[in-house]
Amino acid sequence: MPKSRRIASSRKRTRILLLHGPNLNLLGTREPEIYGTEGLESINRRLSQSARFRGALLEIYQSNHEGALIERVHDAKKQGASWIIVNPAGLTHTSVALRDSLAAVSIPFIEVHLSNIHAREPFRRHSYFSDLATGMICGLGSLGYDLALQFVLNRTVDS
């Protein structure tokens, strides 16, 4: 095997956690006028391919349960994740516990929302996460996930 291949294959892959909150498993059918028509499986497949193409490992997790999401954040620290991309969904406006788990693990994260939370009902305009996040992308539909992943990959894989 050529030396350059050996060096490249021994390099540790960047590990990124993509965390989807409650009800995102219904994407494509749930209020398509707000959240779009693309399903979660399609989004995940596209993002996985993008990460793999750049030599990163994208781990994807969706749950409708706050505690399960918190446990997955804890596991990300143990597994050496270097970044988290999170769409907390409805927990954005309510979950101090999920916020605290992200603060506790000290893994940088990007907050993503399909809709523009600032142009919606007043209770949706506050995020418990944005002050901790490296950045927030909202209102761009599923493209927001792609932009978040591109940012993370540029920060990790290409550095």
N, CA and C atoms as an extended XYZ file, in Angstrom:
477
Properties=species:S:1:pos:R:3:atomname:S:1:resname:S:1:resid:I:1 pbc="F F F"
N         0.860       -1.179        0.000 N   MET     1
C         0.000        0.000        0.000 CA  MET     1
C         0.904        1.240        0.000 C   MET     1
N         0.634        2.240       -0.852 N   PRO     2
C         1.440        3.446       -0.876 CA  PRO     2
C         1.402        4.148        0.478 C   PRO     2
N         2.511        4.813        0.786 N   LYS     3
C         2.643        5.464        2.083 CA  LYS     3
C         1.533        6.491        2.328 C   LYS     3
N         1.192        7.273        1.327 N   SER     4
C         0.157        8.289        1.507 CA  SER     4
C        -1.188        7.661        1.883 C   SER     4
N        -1.471        6.486        1.337 N   ARG     5
C        -2.720        5.797        1.682 CA  ARG     5
C        -2.705        5.343        3.133 C   ARG     5
N        -1.584        4.826        3.590 N   ARG     6
C        -1.480        4.358        4.956 CA  ARG     6
C        -1.700        5.509        5.932 C   ARG     6
N        -1.124        6.630        5.649 N   ILE     7
C        -1.270        7.796        6.517 CA  ILE     7
C        -2.729        8.251        6.520 C   ILE     7
N        -3.337        8.323        5.356 N   ALA     8
C        -4.727        8.771        5.272 CA  ALA     8
C        -5.657        7.804        5.991 C   ALA     8
N        -5.414        6.500        5.857 N   SER     9
C        -6.319        5.539        6.473 CA  SER     9
C        -6.134        5.457        7.977 C   SER     9
N        -4.982        5.835        8.501 N   SER    10
C        -4.772        5.788        9.943 CA  SER    10
C        -5.270        7.056       10.634 C   SER    10
N        -5.594        8.057        9.865 N   ARG    11
C        -6.100        9.306       10.424 CA  ARG    11
C        -7.483        9.092       11.034 C   ARG    11
N        -7.681        9.620       12.210 N   LYS    12
C        -8.963        9.474       12.895 CA  LYS    12
C       -10.029       10.288       12.169 C   LYS    12
N       -11.171        9.645       11.914 N   ARG    13
C       -12.279       10.320       11.226 CA  ARG    13
C       -12.975       11.285       12.175 C   ARG    13
N       -13.361       12.411       11.641 N   THR    14
C       -14.156       13.373       12.393 CA  THR    14
C       -15.522       12.762       12.664 C   THR    14
N       -15.953       12.825       13.909 N   ARG    15
C       -17.239       12.259       14.326 CA  ARG    15
C       -18.190       13.410       14.660 C   ARG    15
N       -19.333       13.411       13.976 N   ILE    16
C       -20.336       14.471       14.140 CA  ILE    16
C       -21.661       13.803       14.504 C   ILE    16
N       -22.334       14.350       15.509 N   LEU    17
C       -23.659       13.859       15.868 CA  LEU    17
C       -24.704       14.797       15.292 C   LEU    17
N       -25.664       14.233       14.579 N   LEU    18
C       -26.827       14.963       14.091 CA  LEU    18
C       -28.010       14.525       14.939 C   LEU    18
N       -28.545       15.465       15.700 N   LEU    19
C       -29.581       15.165       16.677 CA  LEU    19
C       -30.893       15.818       16.250 C   LEU    19
N       -31.918       14.996       16.061 N   HIS    20
C       -33.250       15.468       15.663 CA  HIS    20
C       -34.197       15.307       16.838 C   HIS    20
N       -34.904       16.371       17.191 N   GLY    21
C       -35.831       16.340       18.304 CA  GLY    21
C       -37.214       15.826       17.949 C   GLY    21
N       -38.161       16.037       18.869 N   PRO    22
C       -39.508       15.483       18.745 CA  PRO    22
C       -40.234       15.897       17.468 C   PRO    22
N       -40.965       14.941       16.940 N   ASN    23
C       -41.857       15.088       15.786 CA  ASN    23
C       -41.137       15.239       14.450 C   ASN    23
N       -39.820       15.294       14.454 N   LEU    24
C       -39.111       15.421       13.182 CA  LEU    24
C       -39.176       14.123       12.379 C   LEU    24
N       -39.531       13.023       13.024 N   ASN    25
C       -39.762       11.780       12.296 CA  ASN    25
C       -40.967       11.893       11.367 C   ASN    25
N       -41.781       12.925       11.546 N   LEU    26
C       -42.970       13.135       10.714 CA  LEU    26
C       -42.731       14.088        9.540 C   LEU    26
N       -41.485       14.517        9.365 N   LEU    27
C       -41.193       15.440        8.261 CA  LEU    27
C       -41.651       14.848        6.936 C   LEU    27
N       -42.141       15.717        6.102 N   GLY    28
C       -42.651       15.308        4.802 CA  GLY    28
C       -44.165       15.225        4.791 C   GLY    28
N       -44.737       14.920        5.959 N   THR    29
C       -46.195       14.835        6.059 CA  THR    29
C       -46.755       15.813        7.087 C   THR    29
N       -45.961       16.221        8.038 N   ARG    30
C       -46.430       17.122        9.095 CA  ARG    30
C       -46.326       18.573        8.635 C   ARG    30
N       -47.439       19.241        8.532 N   GLU    31
C       -47.497       20.656        8.181 CA  GLU    31
C       -46.469       21.022        7.096 C   GLU    31
N       -46.613       20.447        5.906 N   PRO    32
C       -45.623       20.688        4.851 CA  PRO    32
C       -45.488       22.161        4.460 C   PRO    32
N       -46.536       22.957        4.680 N   GLU    33
C       -46.443       24.390        4.372 CA  GLU    33
C       -45.465       25.106        5.302 C   GLU    33
N       -45.148       24.510        6.435 N   ILE    34
C       -44.183       25.090        7.385 CA  ILE    34
C       -42.841       24.381        7.286 C   ILE    34
N       -42.880       23.042        7.275 N   TYR    35
C       -41.655       22.252        7.396 CA  TYR    35
C       -41.174       21.634        6.087 C   TYR    35
N       -41.931       21.790        5.013 N   GLY    36
C       -41.522       21.251        3.721 CA  GLY    36
C       -42.018       19.832        3.507 C   GLY    36
N       -41.721       19.316        2.337 N   THR    37
C       -42.212       17.994        1.952 CA  THR    37
C       -41.136       16.914        1.990 C   THR    37
N       -39.912       17.285        2.256 N   GLU    38
C       -38.840       16.292        2.295 CA  GLU    38
C       -38.878       15.526        3.609 C   GLU    38
N       -38.798       14.215        3.526 N   GLY    39
C       -38.818       13.372        4.713 CA  GLY    39
C       -37.467       13.313        5.404 C   GLY    39
N       -37.493       12.902        6.658 N   LEU    40
C       -36.267       12.842        7.462 CA  LEU    40
C       -35.263       11.848        6.887 C   LEU    40
N       -35.742       10.708        6.380 N   GLU    41
C       -34.822        9.716        5.799 CA  GLU    41
C       -34.054       10.297        4.621 C   GLU    41
N       -34.719       11.077        3.806 N   SER    42
C       -34.062       11.703        2.659 CA  SER    42
C       -32.996       12.707        3.114 C   SER    42
N       -33.338       13.506        4.094 N   ILE    43
C       -32.375       14.478        4.639 CA  ILE    43
C       -31.169       13.742        5.212 C   ILE    43
N       -31.427       12.728        6.018 N   ASN    44
C       -30.340       11.977        6.644 CA  ASN    44
C       -29.437       11.310        5.614 C   ASN    44
N       -30.036       10.740        4.596 N   ARG    45
C       -29.257       10.064        3.546 CA  ARG    45
C       -28.334       11.065        2.833 C   ARG    45
N       -28.880       12.225        2.493 N   ARG    46
C       -28.090       13.256        1.807 CA  ARG    46
C       -26.928       13.731        2.679 C   ARG    46
N       -27.207       13.981        3.942 N   LEU    47
C       -26.162       14.472        4.842 CA  LEU    47
C       -25.099       13.407        5.099 C   LEU    47
N       -25.526       12.164        5.232 N   SER    48
C       -24.561       11.067        5.428 CA  SER    48
C       -23.617       10.952        4.247 C   SER    48
N       -24.161       11.082        3.037 N   GLN    49
C       -23.328       11.014        1.842 CA  GLN    49
C       -22.334       12.167        1.804 C   GLN    49
N       -22.785       13.350        2.167 N   SER    50
C       -21.890       14.518        2.177 CA  SER    50
C       -20.763       14.336        3.180 C   SER    50
N       -21.093       13.855        4.358 N   ALA    51
C       -20.073       13.642        5.395 CA  ALA    51
C       -19.086       12.566        4.958 C   ALA    51
N       -19.601       11.458        4.447 N   ARG    52
C       -18.752       10.360        4.006 CA  ARG    52
C       -17.814       10.805        2.884 C   ARG    52
N       -18.330       11.595        1.959 N   PHE    53
C       -17.518       12.102        0.856 CA  PHE    53
C       -16.330       12.921        1.379 C   PHE    53
N       -16.534       13.626        2.475 N   ARG    54
C       -15.478       14.451        3.067 CA  ARG    54
C       -14.664       13.696        4.110 C   ARG    54
N       -14.943       12.407        4.302 N   GLY    55
C       -14.152       11.591        5.215 CA  GLY    55
C       -14.580       11.679        6.669 C   GLY    55
N       -15.785       12.152        6.923 N   ALA    56
C       -16.281       12.271        8.295 CA  ALA    56
C       -17.337       11.208        8.564 C   ALA    56
N       -17.551       10.931        9.833 N   LEU    57
C       -18.581       10.002       10.262 CA  LEU    57
C       -19.728       10.803       10.867 C   LEU    57
N       -20.898       10.717       10.257 N   LEU    58
C       -22.090       11.400       10.750 CA  LEU    58
C       -22.976       10.374       11.429 C   LEU    58
N       -23.179       10.548       12.714 N   GLU    59
C       -24.067        9.679       13.482 CA  GLU    59
C       -25.389       10.404       13.664 C   GLU    59
N       -26.472        9.738       13.346 N   ILE    60
C       -27.787       10.381       13.320 CA  ILE    60
C       -28.680        9.744       14.374 C   ILE    60
N       -29.362       10.604       15.109 N   TYR    61
C       -30.264       10.126       16.149 CA  TYR    61
C       -31.490       11.019       16.207 C   TYR    61
N       -32.660       10.406       16.240 N   GLN    62
C       -33.924       11.131       16.404 CA  GLN    62
C       -34.702       10.477       17.520 C   GLN    62
N       -35.284       11.318       18.377 N   SER    63
C       -36.165       10.793       19.411 CA  SER    63
C       -37.257       11.806       19.716 C   SER    63
N       -38.381       11.276       20.122 N   ASN    64
C       -39.480       12.103       20.589 CA  ASN    64
C       -39.442       12.274       22.106 C   ASN    64
N       -38.383       11.769       22.734 N   HIS    65
C       -38.275       11.764       24.190 CA  HIS    65
C       -37.063       12.578       24.652 C   HIS    65
N       -37.323       13.553       25.476 N   GLU    66
C       -36.276       14.451       25.966 CA  GLU    66
C       -35.128       13.698       26.632 C   GLU    66
N       -35.447       12.751       27.504 N   GLY    67
C       -34.411       12.000       28.212 CA  GLY    67
C       -33.514       11.214       27.278 C   GLY    67
N       -34.086       10.644       26.235 N   ALA    68
C       -33.290        9.887       25.262 CA  ALA    68
C       -32.325       10.803       24.522 C   ALA    68
N       -32.774       12.005       24.196 N   LEU    69
C       -31.897       12.977       23.531 CA  LEU    69
C       -30.751       13.390       24.453 C   LEU    69
N       -31.062       13.587       25.716 N   ILE    70
C       -30.034       13.951       26.700 CA  ILE    70
C       -29.007       12.830       26.822 C   ILE    70
N       -29.461       11.600       26.924 N   GLU    71
C       -28.535       10.462       27.006 CA  GLU    71
C       -27.642       10.386       25.772 C   GLU    71
N       -28.201       10.687       24.608 N   ARG    72
C       -27.408       10.625       23.371 CA  ARG    72
C       -26.344       11.713       23.363 C   ARG    72
N       -26.661       12.883       23.902 N   VAL    73
C       -25.656       13.951       24.029 CA  VAL    73
C       -24.534       13.487       24.958 C   VAL    73
N       -24.881       12.867       26.076 N   HIS    74
C       -23.860       12.352       26.995 CA  HIS    74
C       -22.975       11.325       26.299 C   HIS    74
N       -23.602       10.426       25.538 N   ASP    75
C       -22.846        9.405       24.809 CA  ASP    75
C       -21.909       10.021       23.775 C   ASP    75
N       -22.324       11.132       23.184 N   ALA    76
C       -21.481       11.791       22.170 CA  ALA    76
C       -20.135       12.188       22.771 C   ALA    76
N       -20.150       12.637       23.994 N   LYS    77
C       -18.897       13.014       24.673 CA  LYS    77
C       -18.012       11.780       24.849 C   LYS    77
N       -18.607       10.685       25.335 N   LYS    78
C       -17.854        9.448       25.550 CA  LYS    78
C       -17.283        8.899       24.243 C   LYS    78
N       -18.008        9.100       23.138 N   GLN    79
C       -17.606        8.548       21.843 CA  GLN    79
C       -16.687        9.471       21.052 C   GLN    79
N       -16.381       10.629       21.612 N   GLY    80
C       -15.430       11.519       20.964 CA  GLY    80
C       -15.989       12.363       19.833 C   GLY    80
N       -17.267       12.678       19.881 N   ALA    81
C       -17.828       13.563       18.849 CA  ALA    81
C       -17.166       14.931       18.949 C   ALA    81
N       -16.837       15.481       17.801 N   SER    82
C       -16.189       16.791       17.803 CA  SER    82
C       -17.193       17.927       17.607 C   SER    82
N       -18.373       17.624       17.056 N   TRP    83
C       -19.427       18.614       16.843 CA  TRP    83
C       -20.781       17.936       16.960 C   TRP    83
N       -21.786       18.761       17.258 N   ILE    84
C       -23.178       18.324       17.233 CA  ILE    84
C       -23.957       19.320       16.377 C   ILE    84
N       -24.791       18.785       15.510 N   ILE    85
C       -25.778       19.587       14.789 CA  ILE    85
C       -27.116       19.181       15.383 C   ILE    85
N       -27.852       20.134       15.918 N   VAL    86
C       -29.074       19.791       16.645 CA  VAL    86
C       -30.256       20.621       16.177 C   VAL    86
N       -31.354       19.934       15.925 N   ASN    87
C       -32.648       20.579       15.754 CA  ASN    87
C       -33.479       20.127       16.942 C   ASN    87
N       -33.546       20.952       17.989 N   PRO    88
C       -34.279       20.546       19.182 CA  PRO    88
C       -35.791       20.526       18.987 C   PRO    88
N       -36.262       21.038       17.842 N   ALA    89
C       -37.693       21.078       17.523 CA  ALA    89
C       -38.448       21.773       18.653 C   ALA    89
N       -39.566       21.211       19.087 N   GLY    90
C       -40.376       21.843       20.123 CA  GLY    90
C       -39.666       22.019       21.448 C   GLY    90
N       -38.603       21.258       21.678 N   LEU    91
C       -37.839       21.408       22.922 CA  LEU    91
C       -37.021       22.699       22.952 C   LEU    91
N       -36.897       23.337       21.799 N   THR    92
C       -36.171       24.608       21.705 CA  THR    92
C       -36.675       25.604       22.730 C   THR    92
N       -37.967       25.608       22.930 N   HIS    93
C       -38.619       26.647       23.716 CA  HIS    93
C       -38.936       26.208       25.137 C   HIS    93
N       -38.574       24.961       25.472 N   THR    94
C       -38.987       24.430       26.777 CA  THR    94
C       -37.907       23.696       27.557 C   THR    94
N       -36.873       23.191       26.904 N   SER    95
C       -36.001       22.229       27.569 CA  SER    95
C       -34.709       22.809       28.129 C   SER    95
N       -34.771       23.154       29.389 N   VAL    96
C       -33.563       23.549       30.110 CA  VAL    96
C       -32.661       22.319       30.283 C   VAL    96
N       -33.256       21.152       30.455 N   ALA    97
C       -32.477       19.932       30.668 CA  ALA    97
C       -31.626       19.567       29.450 C   ALA    97
N       -32.182       19.651       28.249 N   LEU    98
C       -31.391       19.362       27.052 CA  LEU    98
C       -30.320       20.425       26.864 C   LEU    98
N       -30.661       21.661       27.130 N   ARG    99
C       -29.674       22.750       27.075 CA  ARG    99
C       -28.514       22.454       28.028 C   ARG    99
N       -28.854       22.052       29.262 N   ASP   100
C       -27.821       21.782       30.260 CA  ASP   100
C       -26.933       20.614       29.848 C   ASP   100
N       -27.502       19.622       29.158 N   SER   101
C       -26.679       18.493       28.709 CA  SER   101
C       -25.672       18.953       27.657 C   SER   101
N       -26.089       19.827       26.761 N   LEU   102
C       -25.158       20.358       25.759 CA  LEU   102
C       -24.071       21.206       26.414 C   LEU   102
N       -24.441       21.982       27.404 N   ALA   103
C       -23.441       22.781       28.127 CA  ALA   103
C       -22.466       21.868       28.877 C   ALA   103
N       -22.981       20.793       29.455 N   ALA   104
C       -22.157       19.903       30.276 CA  ALA   104
C       -21.085       19.172       29.483 C   ALA   104
N       -21.390       18.800       28.234 N   VAL   105
C       -20.417       18.020       27.461 CA  VAL   105
C       -19.389       18.898       26.749 C   VAL   105
N       -19.664       20.174       26.651 N   SER   106
C       -18.723       21.125       26.022 CA  SER   106
C       -18.325       20.740       24.608 C   SER   106
N       -19.256       20.202       23.850 N   ILE   107
C       -19.037       19.920       22.434 CA  ILE   107
C       -19.675       21.075       21.667 C   ILE   107
N       -18.937       21.738       20.786 N   PRO   108
C       -19.558       22.829       20.032 CA  PRO   108
C       -20.723       22.317       19.192 C   PRO   108
N       -21.745       23.166       19.032 N   PHE   109
C       -22.904       22.733       18.264 CA  PHE   109
C       -23.503       23.873       17.461 C   PHE   109
N       -24.187       23.448       16.393 N   ILE   110
C       -24.953       24.352       15.538 CA  ILE   110
C       -26.422       24.011       15.748 C   ILE   110
N       -27.235       25.027       15.987 N   GLU   111
C       -28.679       24.853       16.153 CA  GLU   111
C       -29.339       25.099       14.799 C   GLU   111
N       -30.195       24.162       14.383 N   VAL   112
C       -30.864       24.250       13.086 CA  VAL   112
C       -32.372       24.169       13.288 C   VAL   112
N       -33.091       25.003       12.540 N   HIS   113
C       -34.552       24.944       12.503 CA  HIS   113
C       -35.002       25.074       11.056 C   HIS   113
N       -35.940       24.247       10.654 N   LEU   114
C       -36.449       24.285        9.290 CA  LEU   114
C       -37.207       25.579        9.015 C   LEU   114
N       -38.014       26.004        9.977 N   SER   115
C       -38.792       27.231        9.814 CA  SER   115
C       -38.070       28.391       10.508 C   SER   115
N       -38.487       29.587       10.192 N   ASN   116
C       -37.935       30.770       10.850 CA  ASN   116
C       -38.675       30.950       12.172 C   ASN   116
N       -38.061       30.512       13.251 N   ILE   117
C       -38.734       30.549       14.550 CA  ILE   117
C       -39.034       31.978       14.992 C   ILE   117
N       -38.330       32.954       14.453 N   HIS   118
C       -38.541       34.353       14.834 CA  HIS   118
C       -39.741       34.970       14.117 C   HIS   118
N       -40.262       34.281       13.119 N   ALA   119
C       -41.421       34.779       12.360 CA  ALA   119
C       -42.677       33.975       12.686 C   ALA   119
N       -42.613       33.199       13.747 N   ARG   120
C       -43.744       32.340       14.114 CA  ARG   120
C       -44.413       32.845       15.384 C   ARG   120
N       -45.183       32.006       16.027 N   GLU   121
C       -45.896       32.396       17.239 CA  GLU   121
C       -44.907       32.908       18.286 C   GLU   121
N       -45.353       33.843       19.118 N   PRO   122
C       -44.440       34.426       20.119 CA  PRO   122
C       -43.722       33.400       20.997 C   PRO   122
N       -44.401       32.322       21.386 N   PHE   123
C       -43.744       31.347       22.260 CA  PHE   123
C       -42.618       30.598       21.555 C   PHE   123
N       -42.603       30.587       20.217 N   ARG   124
C       -41.546       29.899       19.473 CA  ARG   124
C       -40.325       30.781       19.226 C   ARG   124
N       -40.375       32.015       19.574 N   ARG   125
C       -39.300       32.952       19.241 CA  ARG   125
C       -38.119       32.890       20.194 C   ARG   125
N       -38.281       32.212       21.301 N   HIS   126
C       -37.182       32.096       22.267 CA  HIS   126
C       -36.551       30.712       22.177 C   HIS   126
N       -35.240       30.688       22.120 N   SER   127
C       -34.501       29.432       22.129 CA  SER   127
C       -33.656       29.359       23.394 C   SER   127
N       -33.752       28.239       24.084 N   TYR   128
C       -32.896       27.992       25.243 CA  TYR   128
C       -31.486       27.573       24.829 C   TYR   128
N       -31.245       27.445       23.527 N   PHE   129
C       -29.976       26.909       23.038 CA  PHE   129
C       -29.080       27.939       22.358 C   PHE   129
N       -29.672       28.959       21.774 N   SER   130
C       -28.925       29.835       20.875 CA  SER   130
C       -27.772       30.566       21.541 C   SER   130
N       -27.870       30.868       22.816 N   ASP   131
C       -26.759       31.570       23.460 CA  ASP   131
C       -25.554       30.664       23.685 C   ASP   131
N       -25.750       29.348       23.655 N   LEU   132
C       -24.650       28.398       23.792 CA  LEU   132
C       -24.102       27.946       22.437 C   LEU   132
N       -24.931       28.049       21.412 N   ALA   133
C       -24.575       27.518       20.092 CA  ALA   133
C       -23.470       28.331       19.436 C   ALA   133
N       -22.651       27.642       18.662 N   THR   134
C       -21.669       28.331       17.829 CA  THR   134
C       -22.391       29.163       16.785 C   THR   134
N       -23.516       28.651       16.299 N   GLY   135
C       -24.324       29.368       15.327 CA  GLY   135
C       -25.712       28.781       15.264 C   GLY   135
N       -26.613       29.546       14.648 N   MET   136
C       -27.991       29.096       14.470 CA  MET   136
C       -28.397       29.359       13.027 C   MET   136
N       -29.054       28.363       12.426 N   ILE   137
C       -29.577       28.497       11.071 CA  ILE   137
C       -31.070       28.209       11.150 C   ILE   137
N       -31.886       29.151       10.699 N   CYS   138
C       -33.324       28.908       10.736 CA  CYS   138
C       -33.985       29.518        9.507 C   CYS   138
N       -35.099       28.895        9.107 N   GLY   139
C       -35.901       29.433        8.035 CA  GLY   139
C       -35.492       29.031        6.642 C   GLY   139
N       -34.514       28.165        6.488 N   LEU   140
C       -34.030       27.781        5.161 CA  LEU   140
C       -34.444       26.369        4.774 C   LEU   140
N       -35.394       25.806        5.504 N   GLY   141
C       -35.820       24.448        5.223 CA  GLY   141
C       -34.694       23.465        5.480 C   GLY   141
N       -34.736       22.338        4.793 N   SER   142
C       -33.721       21.305        5.035 CA  SER   142
C       -32.330       21.730        4.589 C   SER   142
N       -32.234       22.765        3.754 N   LEU   143
C       -30.931       23.287        3.358 CA  LEU   143
C       -30.129       23.750        4.578 C   LEU   143
N       -30.812       24.147        5.630 N   GLY   144
C       -30.130       24.561        6.855 CA  GLY   144
C       -29.226       23.471        7.411 C   GLY   144
N       -29.666       22.225        7.312 N   TYR   145
C       -28.829       21.109        7.766 CA  TYR   145
C       -27.559       21.007        6.924 C   TYR   145
N       -27.714       21.157        5.608 N   ASP   146
C       -26.559       21.073        4.703 CA  ASP   146
C       -25.546       22.173        5.020 C   ASP   146
N       -26.052       23.375        5.268 N   LEU   147
C       -25.162       24.495        5.572 CA  LEU   147
C       -24.443       24.286        6.899 C   LEU   147
N       -25.156       23.754        7.883 N   ALA   148
C       -24.531       23.463        9.174 CA  ALA   148
C       -23.440       22.409        9.007 C   ALA   148
N       -23.744       21.359        8.257 N   LEU   149
C       -22.751       20.303        8.042 CA  LEU   149
C       -21.550       20.836        7.279 C   LEU   149
N       -21.781       21.644        6.265 N   GLN   150
C       -20.676       22.222        5.509 CA  GLN   150
C       -19.776       23.053        6.423 C   GLN   150
N       -20.365       23.842        7.293 N   PHE   151
C       -19.590       24.648        8.238 CA  PHE   151
C       -18.730       23.751        9.134 C   PHE   151
N       -19.357       22.723        9.702 N   VAL   152
C       -18.629       21.821       10.599 CA  VAL   152
C       -17.503       21.113        9.862 C   VAL   152
N       -17.774       20.607        8.677 N   LEU   153
C       -16.747       19.911        7.896 CA  LEU   153
C       -15.599       20.862        7.538 C   LEU   153
N       -15.911       22.083        7.197 N   ASN   154
C       -14.852       23.048        6.891 CA  ASN   154
C       -13.989       23.330        8.111 C   ASN   154
N       -14.592       23.293        9.285 N   ARG   155
C       -13.871       23.544       10.528 CA  ARG   155
C       -13.045       22.360       10.986 C   ARG   155
N       -13.442       21.145       10.625 N   THR   156
C       -12.785       19.967       11.165 CA  THR   156
C       -11.977       19.186       10.142 C   THR   156
N       -12.612       18.772        9.068 N   VAL   157
C       -11.959       17.909        8.089 CA  VAL   157
C       -10.866       18.650        7.342 C   VAL   157
N       -11.133       19.890        6.993 N   ASP   158
C       -10.177       20.650        6.188 CA  ASP   158
C        -9.146       21.415        6.999 C   ASP   158
N        -9.227       21.317        8.323 N   SER   159
C        -8.283       22.104        9.140 CA  SER   159
C        -7.004       21.346        9.426 C   SER   159
